[in-house]
Amino acid sequence: MGGGGGLQSSSLDTAGVAQRIREILSSHNIGQRLFARHVLGLSQGTVSELLSKPKHWDKLTEKGRESYRRMHAWACDDANVITLKADKKNGDAVDDRVFTRSFNRIFRNVCSFARA
């Protein structure tokens, strides 16, 4: 269902990214709502759709592609999972600004690497 192999400027395997995210969330007992809000800034319903019905890369808008890029970048760093799990243990009382700044820094680095 998805396109190419890795985080490339041209395409991502959306089905593979979606499956990997579902596996990570399930194995770490992280809810889609928490992931949706803190990682993607989207609603749980939207993320549920992205994960359960991934569209082929060529069929996505730029906004849709950005969501898969962010999911892929998040999944590539175990520290992101640990941070989100820690926030979950704190009753979902995460400081969005700190988490978002940290993740955005990682995301920029991954995207810079992928475009090189």
Biopython code that builds the backbone (N, CA, C, O; Angstrom):
import numpy as np
from Bio.PDB.StructureBuilder import StructureBuilder

atoms = [
    (1, "MET", "N", (0.812, -1.190, 0.000)),
    (1, "MET", "CA", (0.000, 0.000, 0.000)),
    (1, "MET", "C", (0.857, 1.255, 0.000)),
    (1, "MET", "O", (0.474, 2.259, -0.602)),
    (2, "GLY", "N", (2.038, 1.221, 0.680)),
    (2, "GLY", "CA", (2.887, 2.396, 0.753)),
    (2, "GLY", "C", (3.878, 2.438, -0.377)),
    (2, "GLY", "O", (3.960, 1.529, -1.203)),
    (3, "GLY", "N", (4.651, 3.547, -0.395)),
    (3, "GLY", "CA", (5.619, 3.767, -1.459)),
    (3, "GLY", "C", (6.958, 3.151, -1.142)),
    (3, "GLY", "O", (7.027, 1.983, -0.757)),
    (4, "GLY", "N", (8.043, 3.925, -1.299)),
    (4, "GLY", "CA", (9.422, 3.447, -1.216)),
    (4, "GLY", "C", (9.862, 2.973, 0.133)),
    (4, "GLY", "O", (9.033, 2.571, 0.949)),
    (5, "GLY", "N", (11.172, 3.009, 0.395)),
    (5, "GLY", "CA", (11.750, 2.376, 1.553)),
    (5, "GLY", "C", (11.925, 3.203, 2.788)),
    (5, "GLY", "O", (11.266, 2.896, 3.781)),
    (6, "GLY", "N", (12.732, 4.204, 2.827)),
    (6, "GLY", "CA", (13.014, 4.906, 4.058)),
    (6, "GLY", "C", (12.465, 6.297, 4.050)),
    (6, "GLY", "O", (11.558, 6.624, 3.284)),
    (7, "LEU", "N", (13.032, 7.133, 4.927)),
    (7, "LEU", "CA", (12.631, 8.529, 4.974)),
    (7, "LEU", "C", (13.381, 9.236, 3.862)),
    (7, "LEU", "O", (14.532, 9.639, 4.033)),
    (8, "GLN", "N", (12.731, 9.381, 2.739)),
    (8, "GLN", "CA", (13.327, 10.031, 1.587)),
    (8, "GLN", "C", (12.482, 11.246, 1.261)),
    (8, "GLN", "O", (11.307, 11.312, 1.623)),
    (9, "SER", "N", (13.074, 12.193, 0.586)),
    (9, "SER", "CA", (12.300, 13.361, 0.203)),
    (9, "SER", "C", (11.234, 12.983, -0.820)),
    (9, "SER", "O", (10.245, 13.703, -0.964)),
    (10, "SER", "N", (11.410, 11.874, -1.531)),
    (10, "SER", "CA", (10.455, 11.508, -2.569)),
    (10, "SER", "C", (9.310, 10.635, -2.057)),
    (10, "SER", "O", (8.164, 10.858, -2.447)),
    (11, "SER", "N", (9.575, 9.662, -1.208)),
    (11, "SER", "CA", (8.482, 8.793, -0.770)),
    (11, "SER", "C", (8.805, 8.063, 0.526)),
    (11, "SER", "O", (9.965, 7.907, 0.909)),
    (12, "LEU", "N", (7.747, 7.623, 1.184)),
    (12, "LEU", "CA", (7.835, 6.794, 2.389)),
    (12, "LEU", "C", (6.887, 5.623, 2.213)),
    (12, "LEU", "O", (5.877, 5.737, 1.519)),
    (13, "ASP", "N", (7.202, 4.514, 2.828)),
    (13, "ASP", "CA", (6.310, 3.358, 2.859)),
    (13, "ASP", "C", (5.279, 3.625, 3.953)),
    (13, "ASP", "O", (5.500, 3.291, 5.118)),
    (14, "THR", "N", (4.171, 4.218, 3.579)),
    (14, "THR", "CA", (3.174, 4.638, 4.563)),
    (14, "THR", "C", (2.586, 3.459, 5.338)),
    (14, "THR", "O", (2.346, 3.558, 6.542)),
    (15, "ALA", "N", (2.357, 2.351, 4.648)),
    (15, "ALA", "CA", (1.826, 1.170, 5.337)),
    (15, "ALA", "C", (2.833, 0.659, 6.361)),
    (15, "ALA", "O", (2.453, 0.261, 7.462)),
    (16, "GLY", "N", (4.108, 0.668, 6.006)),
    (16, "GLY", "CA", (5.151, 0.231, 6.928)),
    (16, "GLY", "C", (5.282, 1.160, 8.127)),
    (16, "GLY", "O", (5.450, 0.702, 9.257)),
    (17, "VAL", "N", (5.205, 2.457, 7.883)),
    (17, "VAL", "CA", (5.272, 3.432, 8.975)),
    (17, "VAL", "C", (4.084, 3.231, 9.907)),
    (17, "VAL", "O", (4.247, 3.195, 11.127)),
    (18, "ALA", "N", (2.904, 3.100, 9.341)),
    (18, "ALA", "CA", (1.695, 2.916, 10.153)),
    (18, "ALA", "C", (1.787, 1.640, 10.992)),
    (18, "ALA", "O", (1.442, 1.645, 12.173)),
    (19, "GLN", "N", (2.246, 0.562, 10.386)),
    (19, "GLN", "CA", (2.375, -0.697, 11.125)),
    (19, "GLN", "C", (3.387, -0.553, 12.258)),
    (19, "GLN", "O", (3.139, -1.013, 13.373)),
    (20, "ARG", "N", (4.521, 0.079, 11.982)),
    (20, "ARG", "CA", (5.561, 0.263, 13.009)),
    (20, "ARG", "C", (5.036, 1.094, 14.174)),
    (20, "ARG", "O", (5.292, 0.768, 15.333)),
    (21, "ILE", "N", (4.307, 2.161, 13.876)),
    (21, "ILE", "CA", (3.749, 3.001, 14.942)),
    (21, "ILE", "C", (2.741, 2.201, 15.758)),
    (21, "ILE", "O", (2.759, 2.264, 16.987)),
    (22, "ARG", "N", (1.868, 1.455, 15.102)),
    (22, "ARG", "CA", (0.890, 0.639, 15.841)),
    (22, "ARG", "C", (1.595, -0.350, 16.763)),
    (22, "ARG", "O", (1.179, -0.551, 17.904)),
    (23, "GLU", "N", (2.667, -0.968, 16.262)),
    (23, "GLU", "CA", (3.427, -1.923, 17.077)),
    (23, "GLU", "C", (4.066, -1.244, 18.287)),
    (23, "GLU", "O", (4.013, -1.769, 19.399)),
    (24, "ILE", "N", (4.662, -0.085, 18.069)),
    (24, "ILE", "CA", (5.310, 0.642, 19.173)),
    (24, "ILE", "C", (4.273, 1.047, 20.214)),
    (24, "ILE", "O", (4.471, 0.837, 21.411)),
    (25, "LEU", "N", (3.175, 1.626, 19.757)),
    (25, "LEU", "CA", (2.138, 2.068, 20.694)),
    (25, "LEU", "C", (1.594, 0.887, 21.490)),
    (25, "LEU", "O", (1.409, 0.979, 22.704)),
    (26, "SER", "N", (1.341, -0.209, 20.808)),
    (26, "SER", "CA", (0.805, -1.392, 21.470)),
    (26, "SER", "C", (1.801, -1.985, 22.469)),
    (26, "SER", "O", (1.441, -2.282, 23.608)),
    (27, "SER", "N", (3.039, -2.154, 22.044)),
    (27, "SER", "CA", (4.020, -2.803, 22.921)),
    (27, "SER", "C", (4.388, -1.958, 24.135)),
    (27, "SER", "O", (4.819, -2.487, 25.160)),
    (28, "HIS", "N", (4.217, -0.642, 24.016)),
    (28, "HIS", "CA", (4.539, 0.244, 25.147)),
    (28, "HIS", "C", (3.289, 0.758, 25.851)),
    (28, "HIS", "O", (3.369, 1.616, 26.730)),
    (29, "ASN", "N", (2.139, 0.229, 25.459)),
    (29, "ASN", "CA", (0.874, 0.607, 26.064)),
    (29, "ASN", "C", (0.667, 2.127, 26.049)),
    (29, "ASN", "O", (0.292, 2.729, 27.055)),
    (30, "ILE", "N", (0.919, 2.720, 24.895)),
    (30, "ILE", "CA", (0.726, 4.157, 24.687)),
    (30, "ILE", "C", (-0.534, 4.327, 23.850)),
    (30, "ILE", "O", (-0.668, 3.711, 22.793)),
    (31, "GLY", "N", (-1.442, 5.146, 24.311)),
    (31, "GLY", "CA", (-2.693, 5.363, 23.594)),
    (31, "GLY", "C", (-2.530, 6.264, 22.385)),
    (31, "GLY", "O", (-1.642, 7.115, 22.332)),
    (32, "GLN", "N", (-3.406, 6.055, 21.418)),
    (32, "GLN", "CA", (-3.367, 6.882, 20.217)),
    (32, "GLN", "C", (-3.647, 8.348, 20.531)),
    (32, "GLN", "O", (-3.097, 9.235, 19.880)),
    (33, "ARG", "N", (-4.489, 8.608, 21.513)),
    (33, "ARG", "CA", (-4.815, 9.995, 21.862)),
    (33, "ARG", "C", (-3.570, 10.739, 22.318)),
    (33, "ARG", "O", (-3.313, 11.862, 21.886)),
    (34, "LEU", "N", (-2.799, 10.105, 23.194)),
    (34, "LEU", "CA", (-1.568, 10.712, 23.698)),
    (34, "LEU", "C", (-0.577, 10.929, 22.548)),
    (34, "LEU", "O", (0.001, 12.008, 22.413)),
    (35, "PHE", "N", (-0.392, 9.912, 21.740)),
    (35, "PHE", "CA", (0.511, 10.006, 20.593)),
    (35, "PHE", "C", (0.045, 11.094, 19.629)),
    (35, "PHE", "O", (0.840, 11.916, 19.173)),
    (36, "ALA", "N", (-1.243, 11.089, 19.327)),
    (36, "ALA", "CA", (-1.804, 12.058, 18.379)),
    (36, "ALA", "C", (-1.569, 13.486, 18.840)),
    (36, "ALA", "O", (-1.133, 14.337, 18.064)),
    (37, "ARG", "N", (-1.857, 13.736, 20.085)),
    (37, "ARG", "CA", (-1.763, 15.097, 20.606)),
    (37, "ARG", "C", (-0.331, 15.570, 20.732)),
    (37, "ARG", "O", (-0.002, 16.679, 20.311)),
    (38, "HIS", "N", (0.529, 14.736, 21.310)),
    (38, "HIS", "CA", (1.877, 15.187, 21.642)),
    (38, "HIS", "C", (2.897, 15.034, 20.526)),
    (38, "HIS", "O", (3.888, 15.764, 20.493)),
    (39, "VAL", "N", (2.676, 14.109, 19.623)),
    (39, "VAL", "CA", (3.653, 13.891, 18.554)),
    (39, "VAL", "C", (3.219, 14.577, 17.264)),
    (39, "VAL", "O", (4.029, 15.216, 16.593)),
    (40, "LEU", "N", (1.954, 14.445, 16.922)),
    (40, "LEU", "CA", (1.497, 14.966, 15.639)),
    (40, "LEU", "C", (0.670, 16.239, 15.731)),
    (40, "LEU", "O", (0.502, 16.944, 14.735)),
    (41, "GLY", "N", (0.152, 16.539, 16.915)),
    (41, "GLY", "CA", (-0.714, 17.710, 17.043)),
    (41, "GLY", "C", (-2.024, 17.528, 16.296)),
    (41, "GLY", "O", (-2.598, 18.489, 15.784)),
    (42, "LEU", "N", (-2.493, 16.282, 16.240)),
    (42, "LEU", "CA", (-3.734, 15.955, 15.550)),
    (42, "LEU", "C", (-4.702, 15.292, 16.522)),
    (42, "LEU", "O", (-4.330, 14.952, 17.645)),
    (43, "SER", "N", (-5.938, 15.110, 16.089)),
    (43, "SER", "CA", (-6.912, 14.418, 16.921)),
    (43, "SER", "C", (-6.662, 12.913, 16.880)),
    (43, "SER", "O", (-6.021, 12.397, 15.965)),
    (44, "GLN", "N", (-7.181, 12.227, 17.887)),
    (44, "GLN", "CA", (-7.047, 10.773, 17.932)),
    (44, "GLN", "C", (-7.740, 10.142, 16.727)),
    (44, "GLN", "O", (-7.236, 9.169, 16.167)),
    (45, "GLY", "N", (-8.871, 10.675, 16.329)),
    (45, "GLY", "CA", (-9.601, 10.127, 15.193)),
    (45, "GLY", "C", (-8.815, 10.218, 13.897)),
    (45, "GLY", "O", (-8.812, 9.281, 13.099)),
    (46, "THR", "N", (-8.152, 11.341, 13.687)),
    (46, "THR", "CA", (-7.342, 11.514, 12.483)),
    (46, "THR", "C", (-6.178, 10.538, 12.472)),
    (46, "THR", "O", (-5.883, 9.925, 11.446)),
    (47, "VAL", "N", (-5.520, 10.396, 13.611)),
    (47, "VAL", "CA", (-4.382, 9.479, 13.687)),
    (47, "VAL", "C", (-4.847, 8.036, 13.522)),
    (47, "VAL", "O", (-4.161, 7.231, 12.893)),
    (48, "SER", "N", (-5.991, 7.712, 14.076)),
    (48, "SER", "CA", (-6.553, 6.375, 13.900)),
    (48, "SER", "C", (-6.733, 6.075, 12.412)),
    (48, "SER", "O", (-6.419, 4.977, 11.954)),
    (49, "GLU", "N", (-7.227, 7.032, 11.677)),
    (49, "GLU", "CA", (-7.412, 6.875, 10.223)),
    (49, "GLU", "C", (-6.067, 6.709, 9.511)),
    (49, "GLU", "O", (-5.931, 5.857, 8.632)),
    (50, "LEU", "N", (-5.079, 7.518, 9.886)),
    (50, "LEU", "CA", (-3.750, 7.423, 9.268)),
    (50, "LEU", "C", (-3.113, 6.057, 9.518)),
    (50, "LEU", "O", (-2.437, 5.509, 8.647)),
    (51, "LEU", "N", (-3.336, 5.514, 10.713)),
    (51, "LEU", "CA", (-2.717, 4.240, 11.075)),
    (51, "LEU", "C", (-3.481, 3.038, 10.535)),
    (51, "LEU", "O", (-2.872, 2.016, 10.216)),
    (52, "SER", "N", (-4.788, 3.140, 10.427)),
    (52, "SER", "CA", (-5.570, 1.979, 9.999)),
    (52, "SER", "C", (-5.784, 1.927, 8.488)),
    (52, "SER", "O", (-6.006, 0.853, 7.929)),
    (53, "LYS", "N", (-5.718, 3.072, 7.832)),
    (53, "LYS", "CA", (-5.956, 3.118, 6.388)),
    (53, "LYS", "C", (-4.911, 4.001, 5.711)),
    (53, "LYS", "O", (-5.252, 5.037, 5.139)),
    (54, "PRO", "N", (-3.638, 3.597, 5.771)),
    (54, "PRO", "CA", (-2.608, 4.440, 5.156)),
    (54, "PRO", "C", (-2.777, 4.502, 3.638)),
    (54, "PRO", "O", (-2.927, 3.477, 2.973)),
    (55, "LYS", "N", (-2.748, 5.700, 3.119)),
    (55, "LYS", "CA", (-2.835, 5.886, 1.668)),
    (55, "LYS", "C", (-1.435, 5.794, 1.069)),
    (55, "LYS", "O", (-0.436, 6.043, 1.744)),
    (56, "HIS", "N", (-1.385, 5.437, -0.191)),
    (56, "HIS", "CA", (-0.117, 5.417, -0.909)),
    (56, "HIS", "C", (0.461, 6.830, -0.895)),
    (56, "HIS", "O", (-0.274, 7.814, -0.979)),
    (57, "TRP", "N", (1.762, 6.916, -0.790)),
    (57, "TRP", "CA", (2.468, 8.208, -0.707)),
    (57, "TRP", "C", (2.020, 9.175, -1.804)),
    (57, "TRP", "O", (1.821, 10.362, -1.548)),
    (58, "ASP", "N", (1.866, 8.669, -3.011)),
    (58, "ASP", "CA", (1.499, 9.511, -4.150)),
    (58, "ASP", "C", (0.086, 10.075, -4.045)),
    (58, "ASP", "O", (-0.248, 11.040, -4.733)),
    (59, "LYS", "N", (-0.739, 9.485, -3.197)),
    (59, "LYS", "CA", (-2.131, 9.934, -3.052)),
    (59, "LYS", "C", (-2.299, 10.935, -1.906)),
    (59, "LYS", "O", (-3.390, 11.470, -1.709)),
    (60, "LEU", "N", (-1.234, 11.189, -1.152)),
    (60, "LEU", "CA", (-1.310, 12.069, 0.012)),
    (60, "LEU", "C", (-1.069, 13.530, -0.349)),
    (60, "LEU", "O", (-0.313, 13.844, -1.269)),
    (61, "THR", "N", (-1.727, 14.412, 0.392)),
    (61, "THR", "CA", (-1.413, 15.842, 0.303)),
    (61, "THR", "C", (-0.105, 16.076, 1.048)),
    (61, "THR", "O", (0.386, 15.178, 1.732)),
    (62, "GLU", "N", (0.451, 17.248, 0.927)),
    (62, "GLU", "CA", (1.685, 17.565, 1.656)),
    (62, "GLU", "C", (1.464, 17.460, 3.166)),
    (62, "GLU", "O", (2.352, 17.015, 3.893)),
    (63, "LYS", "N", (0.297, 17.863, 3.633)),
    (63, "LYS", "CA", (-0.013, 17.765, 5.062)),
    (63, "LYS", "C", (-0.030, 16.300, 5.513)),
    (63, "LYS", "O", (0.477, 15.970, 6.585)),
    (64, "GLY", "N", (-0.608, 15.438, 4.698)),
    (64, "GLY", "CA", (-0.619, 14.006, 5.008)),
    (64, "GLY", "C", (0.780, 13.425, 5.010)),
    (64, "GLY", "O", (1.122, 12.616, 5.872)),
    (65, "ARG", "N", (1.589, 13.836, 4.046)),
    (65, "ARG", "CA", (2.974, 13.366, 3.989)),
    (65, "ARG", "C", (3.748, 13.805, 5.229)),
    (65, "ARG", "O", (4.542, 13.043, 5.781)),
    (66, "GLU", "N", (3.510, 15.017, 5.651)),
    (66, "GLU", "CA", (4.204, 15.534, 6.836)),
    (66, "GLU", "C", (3.880, 14.686, 8.070)),
    (66, "GLU", "O", (4.755, 14.447, 8.902)),
    (67, "SER", "N", (2.653, 14.239, 8.190)),
    (67, "SER", "CA", (2.271, 13.380, 9.325)),
    (67, "SER", "C", (3.063, 12.078, 9.311)),
    (67, "SER", "O", (3.546, 11.637, 10.354)),
    (68, "TYR", "N", (3.198, 11.464, 8.152)),
    (68, "TYR", "CA", (3.971, 10.217, 8.064)),
    (68, "TYR", "C", (5.460, 10.465, 8.284)),
    (68, "TYR", "O", (6.145, 9.630, 8.876)),
    (69, "ARG", "N", (5.963, 11.596, 7.815)),
    (69, "ARG", "CA", (7.370, 11.928, 8.090)),
    (69, "ARG", "C", (7.608, 12.060, 9.590)),
    (69, "ARG", "O", (8.600, 11.559, 10.119)),
    (70, "ARG", "N", (6.691, 12.737, 10.264)),
    (70, "ARG", "CA", (6.833, 12.928, 11.711)),
    (70, "ARG", "C", (6.732, 11.594, 12.453)),
    (70, "ARG", "O", (7.486, 11.341, 13.394)),
    (71, "MET", "N", (5.794, 10.740, 12.023)),
    (71, "MET", "CA", (5.675, 9.424, 12.663)),
    (71, "MET", "C", (6.950, 8.620, 12.471)),
    (71, "MET", "O", (7.443, 7.990, 13.407)),
    (72, "HIS", "N", (7.480, 8.643, 11.260)),
    (72, "HIS", "CA", (8.698, 7.893, 10.968)),
    (72, "HIS", "C", (9.864, 8.412, 11.821)),
    (72, "HIS", "O", (10.600, 7.629, 12.421)),
    (73, "ALA", "N", (10.020, 9.719, 11.865)),
    (73, "ALA", "CA", (11.109, 10.307, 12.647)),
    (73, "ALA", "C", (10.958, 9.959, 14.130)),
    (73, "ALA", "O", (11.943, 9.652, 14.801)),
    (74, "TRP", "N", (9.741, 10.008, 14.632)),
    (74, "TRP", "CA", (9.490, 9.688, 16.035)),
    (74, "TRP", "C", (9.855, 8.235, 16.326)),
    (74, "TRP", "O", (10.465, 7.936, 17.353)),
    (75, "ALA", "N", (9.482, 7.341, 15.422)),
    (75, "ALA", "CA", (9.724, 5.917, 15.634)),
    (75, "ALA", "C", (11.207, 5.553, 15.556)),
    (75, "ALA", "O", (11.621, 4.518, 16.077)),
    (76, "CYS", "N", (11.996, 6.390, 14.915)),
    (76, "CYS", "CA", (13.426, 6.098, 14.725)),
    (76, "CYS", "C", (14.271, 6.359, 15.963)),
    (76, "CYS", "O", (15.442, 5.983, 15.990)),
    (77, "ASP", "N", (13.717, 6.984, 16.977)),
    (77, "ASP", "CA", (14.504, 7.332, 18.164)),
    (77, "ASP", "C", (13.804, 6.805, 19.417)),
    (77, "ASP", "O", (12.725, 7.273, 19.781)),
    (78, "ASP", "N", (14.430, 5.828, 20.068)),
    (78, "ASP", "CA", (13.847, 5.237, 21.280)),
    (78, "ASP", "C", (13.608, 6.265, 22.377)),
    (78, "ASP", "O", (12.723, 6.080, 23.213)),
    (79, "ALA", "N", (14.377, 7.336, 22.387)),
    (79, "ALA", "CA", (14.201, 8.369, 23.412)),
    (79, "ALA", "C", (12.814, 8.995, 23.330)),
    (79, "ALA", "O", (12.259, 9.411, 24.347)),
    (80, "ASN", "N", (12.254, 9.063, 22.133)),
    (80, "ASN", "CA", (10.915, 9.626, 21.982)),
    (80, "ASN", "C", (9.872, 8.748, 22.671)),
    (80, "ASN", "O", (8.949, 9.254, 23.309)),
    (81, "VAL", "N", (10.023, 7.441, 22.538)),
    (81, "VAL", "CA", (9.097, 6.512, 23.191)),
    (81, "VAL", "C", (9.214, 6.652, 24.704)),
    (81, "VAL", "O", (8.206, 6.717, 25.408)),
    (82, "ILE", "N", (10.437, 6.699, 25.195)),
    (82, "ILE", "CA", (10.673, 6.826, 26.639)),
    (82, "ILE", "C", (10.060, 8.120, 27.169)),
    (82, "ILE", "O", (9.431, 8.127, 28.227)),
    (83, "THR", "N", (10.246, 9.206, 26.436)),
    (83, "THR", "CA", (9.692, 10.492, 26.860)),
    (83, "THR", "C", (8.176, 10.446, 26.908)),
    (83, "THR", "O", (7.571, 10.920, 27.870)),
    (84, "LEU", "N", (7.562, 9.884, 25.890)),
    (84, "LEU", "CA", (6.103, 9.818, 25.863)),
    (84, "LEU", "C", (5.570, 8.901, 26.955)),
    (84, "LEU", "O", (4.537, 9.195, 27.557)),
    (85, "LYS", "N", (6.260, 7.797, 27.220)),
    (85, "LYS", "CA", (5.844, 6.901, 28.310)),
    (85, "LYS", "C", (5.963, 7.601, 29.657)),
    (85, "LYS", "O", (5.093, 7.445, 30.514)),
    (86, "ALA", "N", (7.022, 8.363, 29.852)),
    (86, "ALA", "CA", (7.202, 9.094, 31.113)),
    (86, "ALA", "C", (6.084, 10.110, 31.284)),
    (86, "ALA", "O", (5.556, 10.283, 32.383)),
    (87, "ASP", "N", (5.729, 10.771, 30.211)),
    (87, "ASP", "CA", (4.649, 11.751, 30.276)),
    (87, "ASP", "C", (3.324, 11.075, 30.605)),
    (87, "ASP", "O", (2.494, 11.628, 31.327)),
    (88, "LYS", "N", (3.138, 9.878, 30.068)),
    (88, "LYS", "CA", (1.918, 9.122, 30.334)),
    (88, "LYS", "C", (1.823, 8.775, 31.818)),
    (88, "LYS", "O", (0.751, 8.861, 32.418)),
    (89, "LYS", "N", (2.956, 8.381, 32.402)),
    (89, "LYS", "CA", (2.973, 8.027, 33.822)),
    (89, "LYS", "C", (2.643, 9.224, 34.708)),
    (89, "LYS", "O", (2.143, 9.060, 35.821)),
    (90, "ASN", "N", (2.921, 10.408, 34.218)),
    (90, "ASN", "CA", (2.632, 11.625, 34.971)),
    (90, "ASN", "C", (1.193, 12.077, 34.767)),
    (90, "ASN", "O", (0.876, 13.254, 34.936)),
    (91, "GLY", "N", (0.344, 11.160, 34.411)),
    (91, "GLY", "CA", (-1.067, 11.471, 34.246)),
    (91, "GLY", "C", (-1.342, 12.338, 33.032)),
    (91, "GLY", "O", (-2.303, 13.107, 33.023)),
    (92, "ASP", "N", (-0.509, 12.222, 32.008)),
    (92, "ASP", "CA", (-0.687, 12.976, 30.782)),
    (92, "ASP", "C", (-0.516, 14.471, 31.015)),
    (92, "ASP", "O", (-1.021, 15.288, 30.245)),
    (93, "ALA", "N", (0.199, 14.826, 32.082)),
    (93, "ALA", "CA", (0.452, 16.234, 32.387)),
    (93, "ALA", "C", (1.792, 16.648, 31.809)),
    (93, "ALA", "O", (2.672, 17.118, 32.529)),
    (94, "VAL", "N", (1.939, 16.473, 30.514)),
    (94, "VAL", "CA", (3.191, 16.771, 29.841)),
    (94, "VAL", "C", (3.281, 18.266, 29.537)),
    (94, "VAL", "O", (2.273, 18.916, 29.259)),
    (95, "ASP", "N", (4.487, 18.796, 29.592)),
    (95, "ASP", "CA", (4.712, 20.165, 29.159)),
    (95, "ASP", "C", (4.881, 20.123, 27.648)),
    (95, "ASP", "O", (5.954, 19.786, 27.147)),
    (96, "ASP", "N", (3.831, 20.462, 26.929)),
    (96, "ASP", "CA", (3.833, 20.366, 25.468)),
    (96, "ASP", "C", (4.980, 21.130, 24.834)),
    (96, "ASP", "O", (5.557, 20.677, 23.845)),
    (97, "ARG", "N", (5.317, 22.285, 25.394)),
    (97, "ARG", "CA", (6.371, 23.100, 24.785)),
    (97, "ARG", "C", (7.707, 22.388, 24.832)),
    (97, "ARG", "O", (8.433, 22.386, 23.838)),
    (98, "VAL", "N", (8.053, 21.779, 25.964)),
    (98, "VAL", "CA", (9.336, 21.090, 26.090)),
    (98, "VAL", "C", (9.378, 19.882, 25.170)),
    (98, "VAL", "O", (10.354, 19.684, 24.447)),
    (99, "PHE", "N", (8.328, 19.074, 25.192)),
    (99, "PHE", "CA", (8.291, 17.880, 24.356)),
    (99, "PHE", "C", (8.351, 18.260, 22.876)),
    (99, "PHE", "O", (9.099, 17.658, 22.106)),
    (100, "THR", "N", (7.565, 19.255, 22.485)),
    (100, "THR", "CA", (7.516, 19.661, 21.086)),
    (100, "THR", "C", (8.854, 20.213, 20.621)),
    (100, "THR", "O", (9.296, 19.898, 19.516)),
    (101, "ARG", "N", (9.506, 21.027, 21.435)),
    (101, "ARG", "CA", (10.823, 21.564, 21.062)),
    (101, "ARG", "C", (11.816, 20.432, 20.882)),
    (101, "ARG", "O", (12.571, 20.414, 19.910)),
    (102, "SER", "N", (11.821, 19.487, 21.811)),
    (102, "SER", "CA", (12.752, 18.366, 21.741)),
    (102, "SER", "C", (12.498, 17.528, 20.495)),
    (102, "SER", "O", (13.432, 17.195, 19.766)),
    (103, "PHE", "N", (11.246, 17.188, 20.250)),
    (103, "PHE", "CA", (10.927, 16.368, 19.091)),
    (103, "PHE", "C", (11.215, 17.111, 17.796)),
    (103, "PHE", "O", (11.756, 16.520, 16.861)),
    (104, "ASN", "N", (10.866, 18.395, 17.717)),
    (104, "ASN", "CA", (11.102, 19.158, 16.495)),
    (104, "ASN", "C", (12.583, 19.237, 16.162)),
    (104, "ASN", "O", (12.954, 19.218, 14.988)),
    (105, "ARG", "N", (13.435, 19.324, 17.178)),
    (105, "ARG", "CA", (14.883, 19.338, 16.951)),
    (105, "ARG", "C", (15.310, 18.007, 16.325)),
    (105, "ARG", "O", (16.076, 17.991, 15.361)),
    (106, "ILE", "N", (14.823, 16.907, 16.865)),
    (106, "ILE", "CA", (15.153, 15.582, 16.334)),
    (106, "ILE", "C", (14.604, 15.446, 14.919)),
    (106, "ILE", "O", (15.293, 14.949, 14.027)),
    (107, "PHE", "N", (13.373, 15.883, 14.714)),
    (107, "PHE", "CA", (12.726, 15.780, 13.407)),
    (107, "PHE", "C", (13.511, 16.556, 12.352)),
    (107, "PHE", "O", (13.720, 16.052, 11.248)),
    (108, "ARG", "N", (13.948, 17.769, 12.671)),
    (108, "ARG", "CA", (14.736, 18.565, 11.721)),
    (108, "ARG", "C", (16.039, 17.855, 11.367)),
    (108, "ARG", "O", (16.453, 17.849, 10.208)),
    (109, "ASN", "N", (16.686, 17.255, 12.372)),
    (109, "ASN", "CA", (17.940, 16.547, 12.121)),
    (109, "ASN", "C", (17.729, 15.348, 11.209)),
    (109, "ASN", "O", (18.527, 15.114, 10.301)),
    (110, "VAL", "N", (16.669, 14.590, 11.437)),
    (110, "VAL", "CA", (16.382, 13.413, 10.608)),
    (110, "VAL", "C", (16.058, 13.850, 9.182)),
    (110, "VAL", "O", (16.542, 13.256, 8.219)),
    (111, "CYS", "N", (15.244, 14.881, 9.054)),
    (111, "CYS", "CA", (14.866, 15.352, 7.722)),
    (111, "CYS", "C", (16.072, 15.940, 6.986)),
    (111, "CYS", "O", (16.201, 15.755, 5.776)),
    (112, "SER", "N", (16.938, 16.632, 7.686)),
    (112, "SER", "CA", (18.134, 17.182, 7.054)),
    (112, "SER", "C", (19.011, 16.061, 6.533)),
    (112, "SER", "O", (19.556, 16.150, 5.433)),
    (113, "PHE", "N", (19.147, 15.012, 7.319)),
    (113, "PHE", "CA", (19.941, 13.853, 6.922)),
    (113, "PHE", "C", (19.331, 13.189, 5.687)),
    (113, "PHE", "O", (20.045, 12.817, 4.756)),
    (114, "ALA", "N", (18.004, 13.045, 5.692)),
    (114, "ALA", "CA", (17.321, 12.346, 4.600)),
    (114, "ALA", "C", (17.400, 13.128, 3.290)),
    (114, "ALA", "O", (17.393, 12.530, 2.214)),
    (115, "ARG", "N", (17.473, 14.435, 3.368)),
    (115, "ARG", "CA", (17.507, 15.246, 2.146)),
    (115, "ARG", "C", (18.913, 15.384, 1.594)),
    (115, "ARG", "O", (19.099, 15.813, 0.455)),
    (116, "ALA", "N", (19.916, 15.017, 2.410)),
    (116, "ALA", "CA", (21.319, 15.165, 1.965)),
    (116, "ALA", "C", (21.685, 14.129, 0.934)),
    (116, "ALA", "O", (22.819, 14.108, 0.455)),
]
sb = StructureBuilder()
sb.init_structure("model")
sb.init_model(0)
sb.init_chain("A")
sb.init_seg("    ")
for serial, (resi, resn, name, xyz) in enumerate(atoms, 1):
    if name == "N":
        sb.init_residue(resn, " ", resi, " ")
    sb.init_atom(name, np.array(xyz, "f"), 0.0, 1.0, " ", f" {name:<3s}", serial, name[0])
structure = sb.get_structure()
